[in-house]
Amino acid sequence: MSTSSLVRTRFPSAALVVVGLAAGFGIAQGTGIRALGGAVFAAAGLAAGYLWLHRKGPGTAVALAALYVGAFVLAHVLAIGVGLPAWLAVSLVTLTAAGVTFGVADGAREPERVG
C-alpha cells in the first residue's frame, strides 16, 4: 500500500496513538530497553503526524502532535510525580489522547484535503 493510498483510506490515526503510547511503553517495560520503546513512540508519532498533516492540515497536525507528546509527558508525571501505577497512568493518557484524536482526525467523514 502506497503512502498516498494510506492517506486516502480511513485508517484511524488514533490506532497509531495507541501503538505509540501503550505499545511503546509495553515494549520498553517488557524488554528493559527504553530506547526501543522510544523508537516505537517516535515511529508511530511520525506516521500519525503524516496522516494528520495530509488529512487535516498543518494546524490540526501541530495540535494533535502536541497532544501526543503531552500525553507521553503526562503519563510520566502521573506515574512518577503523583504515584499512580505506571500502566494506569499510560492507560489514562492513551485513552484520552486516542479519543480526542479519533474525534478530531478520524471520526468525521468530511471531504479530505488534497495535496
VEXNU-375023 format. One record per residue: x, y, z of N, C-alpha, C in turn; chain. Coordinates in pm, whole numbers, plus 50000, padded with zeros to 5 digits. Layout:
<pts>
n.x  n.y  n.z  ca.x  ca.y  ca.z  c.x  c.y  c.z  chain
X  Y  Z  X  Y  Z  X  Y  Z  A
...
</pts>
This chain:
<pts>
n.x  n.y  n.z  ca.x  ca.y  ca.z  c.x  c.y  c.z  chain
50085  49883  50000  50000  50000  50000  50090  50123  50000  A
50069  50213  49905  50149  50334  49898  50102  50433  50004  A
50187  50532  50031  50150  50631  50133  50031  50714  50089  A
50019  50741  49959  49904  50820  49915  49773  50742  49932  A
49776  50611  49911  49653  50534  49932  49623  50519  50081  A
49727  50518  50165  49704  50513  50310  49636  50640  50358  A
49676  50753  50303  49614  50881  50340  49469  50883  50294  A
49442  50830  50174  49305  50832  50123  49214  50733  50196  A
49269  50626  50248  49186  50531  50323  49150  50593  50458  A
49062  50531  50526  49022  50584  50657  49091  50507  50769  A
49217  50468  50748  49293  50406  50856  49296  50503  50973  A
49251  50459  51090  49241  50553  51203  49377  50590  51261  A
49407  50717  51257  49532  50764  51316  49532  50744  51467  A
49414  50734  51526  49406  50707  51670  49470  50573  51705  A
49467  50478  51612  49532  50349  51635  49683  50367  51648  A
49739  50459  51573  49882  50488  51583  49915  50554  51716  A
49824  50635  51768  49843  50695  51900  49849  50585  52006  A
49760  50488  51996  49759  50376  52091  49889  50297  52080  A
49932  50269  51959  50057  50195  51940  50174  50272  51999  A
50181  50401  51969  50294  50480  52017  50301  50490  52167  A
50187  50515  52230  50187  50533  52376  50185  50401  52451  A
50087  50318  52427  50072  50195  52505  50171  50087  52464  A
50179  50060  52334  50272  49956  52290  50417  50000  52310  A
50443  50128  52288  50578  50179  52313  50619  50158  52458  A
50527  50189  52550  50556  50168  52691  50573  50019  52722  A
50484  49937  52669  50491  49793  52695  50621  49732  52644  A
50665  49776  52527  50790  49726  52472  50908  49771  52557  A
50908  49897  52599  51016  49947  52684  51020  49872  52816  A
50904  49851  52874  50899  49782  53002  50931  49633  52988  A
50878  49572  52886  50898  49428  52868  51040  49390  52832  A
51106  49473  52751  51242  49442  52710  51347  49503  52801  A
51307  49605  52876  51404  49676  52958  51488  49774  52877  A
51454  49791  52751  51528  49881  52662  51439  50001  52633  A
51460  50108  52708  51375  50227  52693  51383  50286  52554  A
51501  50281  52494  51518  50337  52360  51433  50265  52257  A
51411  50137  52276  51326  50062  52184  51181  50109  52194  A
51133  50129  52315  51000  50186  52333  50992  50326  52276  A
51098  50404  52294  51103  50539  52237  51100  50539  52086  A
51164  50439  52026  51162  50428  51880  51021  50397  51830  A
50950  50311  51902  50810  50281  51865  50725  50406  51881  A
50743  50479  51991  50671  50604  52015  50697  50703  51902  A
50823  50720  51864  50859  50816  51760  50804  50774  51623  A
50820  50647  51588  50774  50600  51457  50622  50613  51443  A
50549  50574  51548  50403  50586  51544  50361  50733  51538  A
50432  50817  51611  50401  50960  51609  50426  51023  51473  A
50535  50985  51410  50563  51037  51275  50459  50989  51175  A
50420  50863  51184  50319  50810  51092  50184  50880  51114  A
50147  50898  51240  50022  50969  51269  50029  51113  51222  A
50142  51177  51247  50160  51316  51203  50148  51332  51053  A
50200  51236  50979  50187  51237  50833  50040  51233  50793  A
49965  51145  50857  49821  51135  50826  49748  51263  50864  A
49778  51317  50982  49711  51441  51026  49740  51555  50930  A
49864  51568  50890  49903  51678  50801  49830  51669  50668  A
49826  51549  50611  49764  51533  50479  49612  51528  50484  A
49556  51489  50597  49410  51482  50607  49348  51611  50659  A
49415  51676  50753  49352  51789  50823  49430  51919  50816  A
49551  51918  50764  49629  52040  50751  49725  52061  50867  A
49812  52163  50851  49918  52183  50949  49871  52225  51088  A
49768  52304  51097  49721  52348  51229  49675  52233  51316  A
49592  52148  51259  49543  52031  51333  49657  51933  51360  A
49746  51918  51265  49860  51826  51284  49947  51870  51401  A
49974  51999  51410  50056  52050  51520  49984  52033  51653  A
49854  52061  51655  49777  52047  51780  49773  51902  51826  A
49751  51809  51734  49746  51667  51772  49885  51614  51809  A
49987  51665  51745  50124  51626  51783  50156  51674  51924  A
50111  51795  51957  50131  51847  52094  50055  51761  52195  A
49935  51720  52160  49857  51632  52246  49930  51500  52267  A
49983  51444  52161  50053  51315  52166  50176  51323  52258  A
50258  51424  52236  50377  51440  52320  50338  51477  52463  A
50236  51561  52476  50188  51597  52608  50136  51478  52686  A
50071  51385  52618  50022  51263  52684  50139  51179  52734  A
50243  51172  52655  50364  51099  52696  50423  51161  52823  A
50434  51291  52825  50488  51361  52942  50395  51344  53062  A
50265  51359  53040  50169  51347  53150  50171  51207  53211  A
50190  51105  53130  50199  50969  53185  50315  50959  53283  A
50426  51022  53251  50540  51022  53343  50510  51100  53470  A
50444  51213  53455  50408  51294  53572  50313  51218  53663  A
50213  51153  53604  50117  51078  53684  50182  50959  53754  A
50274  50892  53687  50337  50774  53746  50445  50812  53847  A
50532  50902  53810  50645  50936  53897  50606  51042  54000  A
50540  51147  53954  50508  51258  54043  50390  51231  54135  A
50283  51176  54079  50161  51153  54157  50162  51017  54225  A
50229  50922  54163  50239  50790  54223  50139  50688  54173  A
50073  50716  54063  49983  50615  54005  50065  50498  53953  A
50009  50379  53951  50078  50268  53885  50105  50304  53739  A
50220  50264  53689  50262  50305  53555  50161  50269  53447  A
50110  50145  53450  50014  50104  53348  49884  50183  53357  A
49843  50221  53477  49722  50302  53490  49744  50440  53429  A
49859  50500  53457  49890  50631  53401  49894  50626  53248  A
49960  50525  53194  49970  50511  53049  49832  50485  52989  A
49752  50404  53055  49617  50375  53004  49530  50500  53001  A
49536  50579  53106  49454  50701  53112  49490  50799  53002  A
49620  50825  52986  49658  50922  52883  49638  50867  52743  A
49656  50737  52726  49636  50677  52594  49489  50683  52553  A
49400  50647  52643  49257  50653  52611  49213  50796  52580  A
49263  50890  52657  49226  51030  52634  49280  51080  52500  A
49409  51060  52477  49469  51109  52352  49410  51040  52230  A
49387  50910  52239  49329  50838  52125  49184  50882  52101  A
49110  50905  52207  48972  50951  52193  48964  51088  52128  A
49046  51180  52173  49048  51314  52113  49093  51304  51968  A
49195  51226  51943  49245  51210  51806  49136  51153  51715  A
49066  51052  51763  48959  50995  51682  48852  51100  51652  A
48813  51175  51753  48710  51277  51733  48752  51388  51638  A
48877  51428  51645  48925  51539  51563  48967  51494  51424  A
49038  51383  51416  49100  51346  51288  49038  51227  51217  A
48969  51140  51291  48924  51016  51230  48773  51001  51220  A
48700  51058  51313  48558  51032  51324  48471  51095  51217  A
48499  51218  51183  48413  51291  51089  48445  51251  50946  A
48342  51231  50868  48359  51199  50726  48336  51324  50644  A
48436  51409  50641  48426  51531  50561  48519  51518  50441  A
48506  51602  50342  48596  51594  50227  48740  51610  50274  A
48828  51525  50220  48967  51530  50260  49041  51635  50183  A
49150  51685  50243  49233  51784  50179  49311  51720  50066  A
49333  51794  49962  49412  51745  49850  49545  51817  49851  A
49653  51739  49837  49787  51799  49827  49846  51814  49957  A
</pts>
